[in-house]
Amino acid sequence: MRESPVSLTIDLFADGVQHGFFKLPISTDESAWGAVMTPISVIANGEGPTVLLTGGNHGDEYEGITALYKLAARLTAEDVKGRVIIVPTMNALAAKAGRRCSPLDGGNLNRSFPGDPTGGPTEQIADYFTRVLVPQCDYALDLHSGGRTLDILPFAAAHRLDYLEESLGVEQCRLQEAESLAGALAFGAPSAMMMFELDAEALYDTAVERQGKVFVTTELGGGGSTTPERQAIADRGVDNFLAFSGVLRARSRADLEQDIERQRASQANAPLLIDMPDASCYVQSEHEGLLELCVALGEQVTAGQCVARVYPLGRAGQAAVEYRAARDGVLVARRFPAQVSLGDTLAVIAEVVDDLAREAS
């Protein structure tokens, strides 16, 4: 396979603090010999785990982007034992444009993995992560939120890894799955989830999990903006994940686990445990029109309950189409814009559980 066309302006393997770019050559009407410049920081100090922190996989999801720019500005080599690789905006051009997808080629980075070094710019960036950055890490955290079109109850998530049993083995999958779930709980969001993805094959998540890495993702809000509360969740969660990985000198995983146990015992900040077992969690529109949400984020719903209505635009006197929940649970995500089209996700309903771990683990 062709080598990646991407080059680095810093040394991934040197100790100390480095801030630079990985550069992808491009040729456009505006810049004949140009490059996509993606910011990257490496903070390293001796032996220890490597943690890969990413945001801006989608360019309009700002909680993670902001948290990682803040972290890159304050983390020092003396703070770590190992290495922290920070990429605040994986899809740098999308982040600059405030869009989900790249304005250069329309590519949705999180639907472009494992990537292709001979493909378009978005596929080449995906390939660089898959073949260069991900193999370097032991732990990976990818920070998402709902962007401009969704609003989501803040949570950290892991995935069931049954799909990897044939390639990695059952025992490895159960260990990796359990450690990823522990990382999601350690992140410290108000909710922790086992997440079902509608289209997992081309996700960054899947590319990382296939390499046997501990992987945690998040959804931390949405609406194409941030709030002080949700930003605080992202900032605190990043620090918690670093402690969980064992890369911090001042705060160990044991310290973090003691904090978690105290929270659970007091129930003061115990996370809501939610599971998305299958596609029935998603309520998707079969009509175009104006959306009315009938329940609020975090509200309990029952199977058969009306969760949304879609009103036809352009003609008065017609009844709205009602959309009903297919299962009991809690509303964890909702469409943010009021206008909807065929296929838009209107609502996501997840099951509240007592324990996310498998009974056999």
C-alpha positions in Angstrom: 0.0 0.0 0.0 1.2 3.5 -0.8 2.8 5.5 2.1 0.7 8.2 3.6 1.1 11.6 1.9 0.8 13.3 5.3 4.0 14.6 7.0 4.6 15.8 10.5 6.3 19.0 11.6 7.1 17.5 15.0 8.7 14.3 16.3 6.2 11.9 17.8 8.9 10.1 19.8 10.7 13.0 21.4 10.3 13.9 25.1 9.1 17.4 26.0 6.2 19.6 24.7 5.8 20.0 21.0 3.1 21.9 19.1 2.9 21.6 15.3 0.9 20.2 12.4 0.4 17.2 10.3 0.4 18.4 6.7 -1.6 17.0 3.8 -0.6 18.4 0.3 -3.5 19.7 -1.7 -3.9 21.7 -4.9 -6.9 24.0 -5.2 -8.0 27.1 -7.1 -7.0 29.2 -4.1 -3.6 27.4 -3.4 -1.9 25.5 -6.2 0.8 24.1 -3.9 -1.1 24.2 -0.6 -1.7 21.9 2.4 -4.3 21.0 4.9 -2.7 22.0 8.2 -4.1 20.0 11.2 -2.8 21.1 14.6 -1.2 18.4 16.8 0.5 18.5 20.2 2.7 15.9 21.8 3.5 16.0 25.5 5.9 13.2 26.5 8.1 12.2 29.4 9.8 8.9 29.6 8.2 5.4 29.8 4.5 5.0 30.2 1.2 4.6 28.2 0.3 6.6 25.2 -3.0 8.4 25.1 -4.5 9.7 21.9 -7.1 12.5 22.4 -9.1 13.8 19.5 -11.8 16.3 18.9 -13.3 18.0 15.8 -13.9 14.7 14.0 -17.0 16.7 13.0 -16.2 20.4 12.7 -19.3 21.8 14.4 -18.9 19.9 17.7 -17.2 22.4 20.0 -17.1 21.0 23.5 -14.3 18.6 22.7 -12.4 21.0 20.4 -12.4 23.6 23.2 -11.4 21.1 25.9 -8.4 19.9 23.9 -7.1 23.3 22.9 -7.2 24.2 26.6 -5.4 21.0 27.6 -2.7 21.5 25.0 -2.0 24.9 26.4 -1.6 23.8 30.0 -0.2 20.3 30.0 3.6 20.1 30.7 6.1 17.3 30.3 6.4 17.2 34.1 2.7 16.4 34.4 3.0 13.1 32.5 4.7 9.7 32.6 4.4 8.5 29.1 2.9 10.3 26.1 -0.2 12.3 25.3 -1.0 13.0 21.7 -3.6 15.8 21.2 -5.5 16.5 17.9 -8.1 19.1 18.8 -9.6 19.3 15.2 -9.2 16.0 13.3 -11.1 17.6 10.4 -9.4 21.0 10.6 -11.1 22.5 7.5 -14.6 21.5 8.7 -13.8 23.0 12.1 -12.7 26.3 10.4 -15.9 26.3 8.4 -18.1 25.4 11.3 -19.5 22.4 9.4 -19.9 18.7 10.1 -18.1 17.7 6.8 -15.0 19.0 5.0 -15.7 22.0 2.7 -12.8 20.7 0.5 -14.4 17.5 -0.7 -17.6 17.2 1.3 -16.1 14.3 3.2 -17.5 13.2 6.6 -14.3 12.1 8.3 -16.2 9.8 10.8 -17.6 7.9 7.8 -14.3 7.5 6.0 -12.3 5.0 7.9 -10.1 3.1 7.6 -9.3 5.6 4.8 -7.3 5.4 1.6 -3.9 7.0 1.0 -4.8 7.4 -2.7 -8.3 8.7 -2.1 -9.6 12.2 -1.5 -8.3 14.5 1.3 -10.7 13.2 3.9 -9.9 9.6 3.1 -6.2 10.4 3.2 -6.6 12.0 6.7 -8.5 8.9 7.9 -5.7 6.7 6.6 -3.1 8.7 8.5 -5.0 8.1 11.7 -5.5 4.4 11.0 -2.0 3.6 10.0 0.2 6.1 11.8 -1.4 7.7 14.9 -3.7 5.0 16.2 -1.0 2.3 16.3 1.0 4.5 18.6 -1.6 4.6 21.4 -2.8 2.4 24.2 -5.9 4.5 25.0 -8.0 6.7 22.7 -10.7 9.2 23.6 -12.7 10.8 20.8 -14.8 13.7 21.9 -18.2 14.3 20.1 -21.4 16.2 20.6 -24.5 16.8 18.6 -23.2 19.6 16.3 -25.7 21.9 14.7 -28.4 19.3 14.1 -28.7 17.3 17.3 -28.9 18.0 21.0 -27.8 15.2 23.3 -27.8 14.4 26.9 -24.1 14.4 27.9 -22.7 10.9 28.1 -19.5 8.9 27.6 -19.8 5.6 25.8 -18.2 2.3 25.0 -19.3 -0.3 22.5 -20.1 -4.0 22.6 -17.3 -5.7 20.7 -19.0 -8.9 19.6 -18.1 -8.1 16.0 -14.4 -8.5 16.8 -14.6 -11.9 18.4 -13.5 -13.7 15.2 -10.5 -11.4 14.6 -9.3 -10.7 18.1 -10.7 -13.7 20.1 -13.5 -13.8 22.7 -11.2 -13.2 25.7 -9.5 -10.2 24.2 -12.8 -8.7 23.2 -14.3 -9.1 26.7 -11.2 -7.6 28.3 -11.1 -4.7 25.8 -14.8 -4.1 26.2 -14.6 -4.1 30.0 -11.7 -1.7 30.0 -13.4 0.7 27.5 -16.6 0.6 29.7 -14.4 1.4 32.7 -12.9 4.4 30.8 -16.4 5.6 29.9 -17.4 5.5 33.6 -14.2 7.2 34.6 -14.8 10.1 32.2 -17.4 11.2 34.7 -20.2 12.5 32.5 -23.7 12.6 33.9 -24.5 9.4 32.0 -22.5 6.4 30.8 -23.7 4.3 27.8 -23.2 1.1 25.9 -23.8 2.6 22.5 -25.4 1.1 19.4 -24.2 2.7 16.1 -26.5 2.6 13.1 -23.5 2.6 10.6 -20.4 1.5 12.5 -18.3 0.0 9.7 -16.6 3.2 8.5 -16.4 5.0 11.9 -13.1 6.1 13.6 -14.4 4.1 16.6 -14.3 0.9 14.7 -10.9 1.5 13.2 -9.5 2.0 16.7 -11.3 -0.9 18.3 -10.1 -3.3 15.5 -6.5 -2.5 16.6 -7.2 -3.7 20.1 -7.1 -0.3 21.7 -9.1 0.9 24.7 -11.6 3.3 23.1 -14.1 5.8 24.6 -16.3 8.2 22.8 -18.7 10.9 24.0 -21.7 13.0 23.1 -21.6 16.2 25.2 -24.4 18.4 24.1 -25.1 20.0 20.7 -26.8 22.8 18.9 -23.5 23.9 17.3 -22.5 25.8 20.5 -21.4 25.2 24.1 -22.7 26.0 27.6 -20.5 26.5 30.7 -22.0 23.3 32.2 -21.3 21.1 29.2 -17.8 22.6 28.7 -17.0 21.8 32.3 -18.0 18.2 31.7 -15.7 18.0 28.8 -12.8 19.6 30.6 -13.1 17.5 33.7 -13.7 14.3 31.6 -10.4 14.8 29.7 -8.5 15.0 33.0 -10.3 12.0 34.3 -9.5 9.9 31.3 -5.8 10.8 31.5 -5.8 9.7 35.2 -7.7 6.5 34.1 -5.0 5.7 31.6 -2.2 6.1 34.1 -0.4 8.8 32.2 -0.6 11.5 34.9 2.0 11.9 37.7 -0.2 13.8 40.1 -3.3 11.7 39.9 -3.3 7.9 39.6 -6.0 5.6 38.4 -6.3 4.4 41.9 -7.1 7.9 43.1 -9.7 8.3 40.4 -11.3 4.9 41.3 -11.6 6.0 44.9 -13.3 9.2 43.8 -15.8 7.2 41.7 -16.5 4.8 44.6 -17.2 7.7 46.9 -19.6 9.3 44.4 -21.4 6.0 43.9 -21.7 5.4 47.7 -23.2 8.9 48.2 -25.3 8.8 45.0 -24.5 12.5 44.7 -22.9 12.3 41.3 -23.5 8.7 40.3 -23.9 8.4 36.6 -27.1 7.4 34.9 -26.4 4.0 33.2 -28.0 3.7 29.8 -27.9 1.0 27.1 -28.7 1.2 23.4 -29.2 -2.4 22.5 -30.4 -2.1 18.9 -31.8 0.2 16.1 -35.2 0.4 17.8 -33.7 3.2 20.0 -33.8 5.5 17.0 -36.9 7.3 15.9 -36.5 8.5 12.3 -38.7 10.7 10.2 -40.7 9.4 7.2 -42.1 12.8 6.5 -40.9 16.4 5.8 -42.2 19.3 7.7 -42.0 21.1 11.1 -40.9 19.2 14.2 -42.6 19.4 17.6 -40.7 17.5 20.3 -43.2 16.2 22.9 -40.6 15.2 25.6 -37.5 16.9 26.9 -34.0 15.5 27.1 -33.6 13.2 30.1 -37.3 12.6 30.4 -38.6 9.1 30.9 -40.8 7.7 28.1 -42.8 4.5 27.7 -43.3 2.3 24.6 -46.1 3.7 22.5 -45.8 7.2 23.9 -45.9 10.1 21.4 -42.4 11.6 21.4 -42.6 13.9 18.4 -45.0 15.3 15.8 -44.2 16.5 12.3 -46.5 19.1 10.7 -46.7 19.5 6.9 -45.5 22.9 5.7 -47.3 24.8 3.0 -50.9 23.7 3.6 -53.1 24.5 6.7 -55.7 22.2 8.2 -53.8 19.0 7.9 -53.1 16.8 11.0 -49.6 16.3 12.2 -48.0 12.9 11.9 -47.2 11.4 15.4 -44.0 9.5 16.1 -44.1 7.0 19.0 -41.5 5.4 21.1 -40.8 1.7 20.3 -39.4 1.1 23.8 -39.4 2.3 27.4 -36.4 4.4 28.3 -35.1 7.9 28.5 -34.8 10.5 25.8 -31.0 10.8 25.2 -30.9 12.8 21.9 -33.2 14.9 19.8 -33.1 16.8 16.5 -32.1 20.4 17.1 -33.5 22.3 14.0 -37.2 22.5 13.8 -37.4 21.6 10.1 -37.0 17.9 9.2 -36.6 15.9 6.1 -37.1 12.2 5.2 -34.7 10.1 7.2 -33.7 12.6 9.9 -33.4 11.2 13.4 -36.0 12.9 15.5 -35.3 11.2 18.9 -33.1 8.6 20.5 -34.5 6.5 23.4 -32.1 4.4 25.5 -32.8 1.9 28.2 -31.9 2.8 31.8 -30.1 -0.2 33.4 -28.6 -1.0 36.8 -25.3 -2.3 35.4 -23.7 -2.0 31.9 -21.3 -4.9 32.4 -22.0 -8.3 31.0 -23.4 -10.8 33.4 -20.6 -13.2 32.4 -17.7 -10.7 33.0 
